[in-house]
Amino acid sequence: MKAIAKEAIRAVIFDLDGTLYRGKKAIEGAAECIAKLRKAGIMIFFLSNAGTNKREEMARKLIAMGIDAKPEEVYSSAYGAARYIRERYGKGSRFYAIAEKSMIEELEGFGLYFDDEKPDAVVVSLDRNANYGKIAKAYLLVKSGAEFIATNKDPDYPVENGSMPGAGAIVAAVEASVQKKPTLIGKPETRLIDWMLHDRKLKKSEVLLVGDSLITDVAVAKKSGIKSALVLSGITTEKQIKKTRIKPDAVLRSVKELPRMLL
Ligand SMILES: [Mg+2]
């Protein structure tokens, strides 16, 4: 764990599920960890592939668990999709989405308009009311020139007693029909981290990402050129770390151990 020079770290990016909470329950020590880091002047960010909620809602969920969070610290794939479309096509541009209500509100909150006739972009995310009609609509619009965007391709997401199909399942249906890869917003793409560094003028060497997944969290940190700490409170087992070629800079039992490593 000597790989991380603690004086150098000015910002910590936290993954959410499996790192700060599991389902609706905070990981033991998560609230104290965030509070201690903030007190020491370390910037906090929350990085999530979730494409179903607004930043405000995600911050509120953390606050309800006792974890201090601000909406502007949340970089989710839903937020990223909205920002991407606005930066690329401008305010007032149009989108069609296979997505849930909050995601569509996030896009509209960026000054973008829902349009199922001639949109600039088609955003595909997790939509638990997805059906053939929506997939057909996305297919036809991408075929006639709209940019195909996916918030994330997560195969599944955790629920109380296991997991359920994620955005990846719906993206795959559209991808198979249009025979084209989408512009991907969330992990393992580096777009959200690039924006964080840019927004807060941070150097790569000053940032540490903490997450529970080797293939999304540690992989995106490596691709972004920032350091990573893997926590064992989520989906990765100690056995998997021994086998993997994607090596984190540090391994912790949970975020409870993070202040001791950094402060
Ligand atoms: Mg996770």
Boltz pocket constraint, residues with backbone or C-beta under 6 A from the ligand:
constraints:
  - pocket:
      binder: B
      contacts: [[A, 15], [A, 16], [A, 17], [A, 18], [A, 19], [A, 211], [A, 212], [A, 213], [A, 234]]
      max_distance: 6.0
